[in-house]
Amino acid sequence: MVRFPVIAIAVGLSAIFAAVVFSSKDPGLFVNIPGLMIIIGGVLTALFFSYSKADILLAIRAVKQLFDSAPIDKQQTIRDLTGIAYLWSRHDLRAIEKKLPSIDNSFLRTGVQHIIDGRTNTEIASVLQWKIRQLHNAEYRSAKMFHSLATFAPAFGMVGTLLGLVNMMFLINDQEMTSIANHLAIALVTTFYGLIFANIFFKPIAIKLERRADGLVEWMRVLTEGIMMIEQRKSAAFIELAMETLDPYQPRTMSTTVTSSQLDPIANP
């Protein structure tokens, strides 16, 4: 399945390519291998100098998740949450322990496991808030890296431009106007490359990572409230209603209300 970010990047690059083709007598002039090498080499040098290997690998994994990960199934998570709430209200620890491995959401599993272990409400909230902070910090570290790359790319594009201008200046005395024009074109193309890297790739990825982090944090906070209500032995119906209220973007087209047999497939085989 092709993800929307891939389509967006493809559309952006196609639009730029079309603009180059239709606005230039010779589109080949926009191919500048030395300028591209300056930008890529400079950006990689600045990246490895500024960030640790762990930070870089973390950012690579985060970007991979942007393109590969399926959207969060909030409906299923709420069904799992209300199912656990139903079992907990019946004091059926054995059924909860059997159901726990089948829950896909690791954050919910962690919270429920602490409930089973007899942790207090305050202790559970503290652990979950720590996990939320860890995720937020990790995602924003990756986003900050791509913001840095969006700054590096135009800067090294300007380096390529300056190199082209220096070469052009050496030709002025020789009065080779054609060569001067070619060097000037190459110099400007390098800046063009830097702006494309910054505004088509690096900056949008950074913004996407920030938005995903904000969405995940908000959803985890909603789940935290749900987990706290389980610990307080609130009813499954009450928790479902509360989850819909806490998460206004939760789609209401398919009700998450289920019967007791669906809530307790282990206790009622």
Backbone torsions as a table, in degrees:
resi	resn	phi	psi	omega
1	MET	NA	128.2	-179.5
2	VAL	-81.5	125.5	-178.0
3	ARG	-79.9	155.2	-178.7
4	PHE	-59.8	-41.3	177.6
5	PRO	-57.7	-36.7	178.5
6	VAL	-64.6	-42.7	178.6
7	ILE	-63.1	-42.3	-179.4
8	ALA	-61.8	-44.5	178.9
9	ILE	-64.2	-42.4	-180.0
10	ALA	-62.5	-41.4	179.0
11	VAL	-65.1	-43.6	179.5
12	GLY	-61.7	-46.8	179.5
13	LEU	-65.8	-37.3	179.0
14	SER	-64.8	-40.1	178.9
15	ALA	-64.0	-42.2	178.7
16	ILE	-66.0	-42.8	179.1
17	PHE	-61.0	-42.9	178.9
18	ALA	-63.6	-40.3	178.7
19	ALA	-63.0	-39.8	178.7
20	VAL	-65.0	-45.1	-176.9
21	VAL	-64.6	-44.2	-174.0
22	PHE	-84.3	-14.4	-178.3
23	SER	-104.2	-4.7	-175.4
24	SER	-122.4	139.9	174.7
25	LYS	-70.9	-29.8	-179.8
26	ASP	-134.8	89.7	-179.4
27	PRO	-58.2	-22.1	179.4
28	GLY	-62.8	-19.3	178.3
29	LEU	-66.3	-19.3	-180.0
30	PHE	-84.3	-1.0	175.5
31	VAL	-91.5	112.8	-176.3
32	ASN	-134.0	88.3	-177.0
33	ILE	-62.6	-46.3	178.1
34	PRO	-58.4	-41.7	179.1
35	GLY	-64.0	-39.9	178.2
36	LEU	-63.8	-39.2	178.4
37	MET	-65.5	-38.2	178.4
38	ILE	-61.8	-45.3	-177.7
39	ILE	-67.0	-49.6	-178.2
40	ILE	-63.6	-46.6	179.5
41	GLY	-63.3	-43.0	-179.9
42	GLY	-66.0	-43.6	-179.6
43	VAL	-64.2	-43.4	179.5
44	LEU	-64.7	-40.5	178.4
45	THR	-61.4	-48.0	179.7
46	ALA	-63.8	-37.1	-179.7
47	LEU	-64.2	-50.8	-177.4
48	PHE	-69.2	-26.5	177.9
49	PHE	-77.6	-32.5	-173.5
50	SER	-88.5	-28.4	-172.9
51	TYR	-127.3	152.8	179.3
52	SER	-78.6	165.8	177.9
53	LYS	-60.6	-39.5	-179.7
54	ALA	-63.0	-41.8	179.1
55	ASP	-64.2	-40.4	-179.5
56	ILE	-66.0	-44.5	179.1
57	LEU	-64.7	-37.7	177.5
58	LEU	-62.4	-42.1	179.5
59	ALA	-66.4	-38.9	178.5
60	ILE	-62.6	-43.5	178.2
61	ARG	-63.6	-39.3	-179.6
62	ALA	-63.8	-41.9	179.1
63	VAL	-67.3	-39.9	178.2
64	LYS	-59.9	-38.9	179.0
65	GLN	-67.2	-30.9	177.9
66	LEU	-60.2	-37.2	-174.7
67	PHE	-95.1	-25.6	-172.8
68	ASP	-103.8	-31.3	-171.5
69	SER	-72.3	140.3	174.8
70	ALA	-78.1	154.3	177.5
71	PRO	-59.1	153.2	178.6
72	ILE	-65.5	130.2	177.7
73	ASP	-87.4	85.8	-176.9
74	LYS	-67.2	-34.3	179.6
75	GLN	-60.6	-45.8	-179.8
76	GLN	-65.2	-38.9	179.4
77	THR	-63.2	-41.0	178.4
78	ILE	-66.7	-37.4	176.1
79	ARG	-62.2	-42.5	177.3
80	ASP	-62.5	-41.9	-178.4
81	LEU	-63.2	-47.8	-179.6
82	THR	-69.2	-31.3	175.6
83	GLY	-63.6	-45.0	177.1
84	ILE	-63.7	-40.1	179.9
85	ALA	-61.2	-40.6	179.0
86	TYR	-63.0	-45.7	-179.7
87	LEU	-66.6	-39.6	-179.1
88	TRP	-66.3	-36.6	178.4
89	SER	-66.1	-22.5	177.7
90	ARG	-94.9	3.0	-179.5
91	HIS	60.0	33.9	-176.9
92	ASP	-97.1	76.2	-177.0
93	LEU	-65.1	-36.7	-178.1
94	ARG	-61.8	-43.5	179.5
95	ALA	-66.6	-36.9	178.9
96	ILE	-64.5	-43.9	-180.0
97	GLU	-62.7	-34.0	177.8
98	LYS	-73.8	-33.8	-177.9
99	LYS	-77.9	-27.7	-171.9
100	LEU	-54.8	-46.6	-178.0
101	PRO	-62.7	-21.0	-178.3
102	SER	-83.6	-6.2	179.6
103	ILE	-80.4	122.3	-176.7
104	ASP	-74.4	-33.7	-175.5
105	ASN	-75.6	110.5	-176.2
106	SER	-66.2	-32.7	179.1
107	PHE	-64.4	-44.1	177.7
108	LEU	-65.2	-41.3	178.5
109	ARG	-59.0	-43.2	-179.9
110	THR	-60.7	-47.2	-179.3
111	GLY	-61.9	-44.4	-179.7
112	VAL	-65.5	-39.0	179.1
113	GLN	-61.1	-39.7	178.1
114	HIS	-67.5	-34.1	176.1
115	ILE	-63.7	-45.8	179.2
116	ILE	-60.7	-37.4	-178.3
117	ASP	-73.2	-5.1	176.4
118	GLY	84.7	20.5	177.1
119	ARG	-67.5	153.0	177.3
120	THR	-76.8	164.6	179.2
121	ASN	-57.5	-41.9	-179.3
122	THR	-65.6	-42.2	179.8
123	GLU	-64.6	-42.5	179.5
124	ILE	-63.8	-45.6	179.9
125	ALA	-60.7	-39.1	-179.7
126	SER	-63.7	-44.3	179.6
127	VAL	-64.3	-44.8	-178.0
128	LEU	-67.0	-39.6	177.3
129	GLN	-64.4	-35.7	177.2
130	TRP	-64.1	-42.6	178.5
131	LYS	-63.9	-38.0	177.9
132	ILE	-63.6	-44.1	179.1
133	ARG	-63.4	-40.0	179.2
134	GLN	-61.4	-45.9	179.3
135	LEU	-64.0	-45.1	-179.3
136	HIS	-59.8	-45.7	-178.8
137	ASN	-65.2	-40.8	-179.6
138	ALA	-64.9	-44.7	-179.0
139	GLU	-65.4	-40.9	-177.7
140	TYR	-74.5	-26.4	173.0
141	ARG	-63.4	-44.1	178.6
142	SER	-64.7	-42.1	178.8
143	ALA	-63.2	-40.0	179.0
144	LYS	-63.0	-36.5	177.8
145	MET	-60.7	-43.9	-178.7
146	PHE	-72.6	-29.3	171.2
147	HIS	-63.0	-39.0	177.1
148	SER	-63.8	-43.1	178.5
149	LEU	-62.2	-35.8	177.9
150	ALA	-66.5	-23.2	174.7
151	THR	-84.5	-39.4	-178.4
152	PHE	-64.6	-42.8	-171.8
153	ALA	-59.8	-51.1	177.6
154	PRO	-64.2	-32.2	179.8
155	ALA	-64.1	-44.6	178.4
156	PHE	-74.8	-24.1	170.4
157	GLY	-63.2	-38.0	176.5
158	MET	-67.8	-33.3	175.3
159	VAL	-60.3	-45.5	177.6
160	GLY	-62.5	-37.6	177.7
161	THR	-63.1	-43.6	179.5
162	LEU	-63.7	-39.2	177.2
163	LEU	-61.9	-42.3	178.2
164	GLY	-64.1	-39.1	179.0
165	LEU	-67.6	-37.7	177.2
166	VAL	-62.1	-46.1	177.5
167	ASN	-61.3	-36.6	179.1
168	MET	-65.2	-39.5	-179.0
169	MET	-63.3	-34.5	179.4
170	PHE	-67.8	-19.5	-178.1
171	LEU	-92.6	-9.6	-176.3
172	ILE	-62.5	-42.9	-179.0
173	ASN	-64.4	-29.5	-179.8
174	ASP	-80.2	-6.7	177.7
175	GLN	56.8	36.4	176.6
176	GLU	-94.3	83.2	-172.7
177	MET	-63.2	-35.5	179.2
178	THR	-63.9	-44.8	178.8
179	SER	-65.3	-37.6	178.7
180	ILE	-61.7	-45.0	180.0
181	ALA	-63.5	-40.3	179.2
182	ASN	-63.3	-44.1	179.3
183	HIS	-64.0	-38.2	178.8
184	LEU	-65.1	-41.1	178.7
185	ALA	-63.0	-45.0	179.2
186	ILE	-62.2	-40.2	-180.0
187	ALA	-61.3	-43.9	-178.4
188	LEU	-71.6	-32.5	178.7
189	VAL	-62.8	-34.6	179.0
190	THR	-62.9	-42.2	175.1
191	THR	-63.6	-38.4	176.8
192	PHE	-57.8	-45.1	177.8
193	TYR	-59.9	-45.8	-178.5
194	GLY	-59.9	-40.5	179.3
195	LEU	-68.2	-36.2	177.8
196	ILE	-64.7	-47.9	179.0
197	PHE	-57.8	-42.7	-176.0
198	ALA	-69.0	-44.6	-168.9
199	ASN	-99.3	-14.7	175.8
200	ILE	-98.5	-32.7	-175.0
201	PHE	-111.2	-67.0	-166.4
202	PHE	-66.7	-52.5	-176.6
203	LYS	-66.0	-44.8	176.5
204	PRO	-60.8	-37.0	177.8
205	ILE	-64.2	-42.3	178.9
206	ALA	-60.5	-45.5	179.8
207	ILE	-64.5	-40.3	179.2
208	LYS	-62.9	-41.4	178.2
209	LEU	-63.7	-41.2	179.0
210	GLU	-64.3	-43.9	-179.6
211	ARG	-66.0	-39.4	177.7
212	ARG	-64.7	-41.8	179.0
213	ALA	-61.0	-44.3	179.5
214	ASP	-62.2	-41.5	179.2
215	GLY	-65.7	-42.5	179.3
216	LEU	-65.1	-42.3	-179.9
217	VAL	-63.1	-43.7	179.6
218	GLU	-62.3	-42.6	179.5
219	TRP	-66.7	-39.1	178.6
220	MET	-66.4	-34.0	176.5
221	ARG	-67.5	-38.3	175.9
222	VAL	-62.9	-44.5	178.3
223	LEU	-62.9	-36.0	177.9
224	THR	-59.4	-43.9	177.6
225	GLU	-62.1	-40.6	178.5
226	GLY	-63.6	-41.5	179.0
227	ILE	-64.9	-39.8	177.2
228	MET	-62.3	-37.5	179.0
229	MET	-69.6	-32.9	174.5
230	ILE	-61.8	-45.6	-179.2
231	GLU	-60.8	-31.1	179.0
232	GLN	-85.4	3.4	178.2
233	ARG	61.5	37.9	171.7
234	LYS	-70.0	155.3	-177.8
235	SER	-71.6	157.2	179.7
236	ALA	-61.9	-40.0	-180.0
237	ALA	-64.6	-40.9	178.7
238	PHE	-63.6	-43.1	-179.2
239	ILE	-65.3	-40.3	178.8
240	GLU	-60.9	-46.0	179.0
241	LEU	-62.7	-41.6	179.4
242	ALA	-64.0	-39.5	179.8
243	MET	-64.2	-40.2	177.9
244	GLU	-65.7	-34.4	179.2
245	THR	-72.8	-41.5	-178.4
246	LEU	-70.8	-31.2	-179.8
247	ASP	-113.3	88.8	-175.2
248	PRO	-65.1	-17.6	-179.3
249	TYR	-90.3	0.9	178.7
250	GLN	-66.7	122.2	-179.9
251	PRO	-62.1	137.4	-176.9
252	ARG	-105.2	4.0	-174.6
253	THR	-67.2	-31.4	179.3
254	MET	-118.0	114.0	-177.3
255	SER	-66.0	141.7	176.8
256	THR	-92.2	1.5	179.6
257	THR	-68.1	131.2	-177.9
258	VAL	-132.3	164.1	-179.9
259	THR	-81.6	169.8	-179.4
260	SER	-64.0	-33.2	179.8
261	SER	-68.6	-32.8	177.5
262	GLN	-75.5	-32.9	-179.9
263	LEU	-71.5	-27.8	-173.3
264	ASP	-128.9	66.3	-177.5
265	PRO	-68.7	-21.0	-178.4
266	ILE	-84.3	-44.4	-179.3
267	ALA	-71.3	-24.2	179.9
268	ASN	-124.2	72.9	-175.9
269	PRO	-68.0	NA	NA
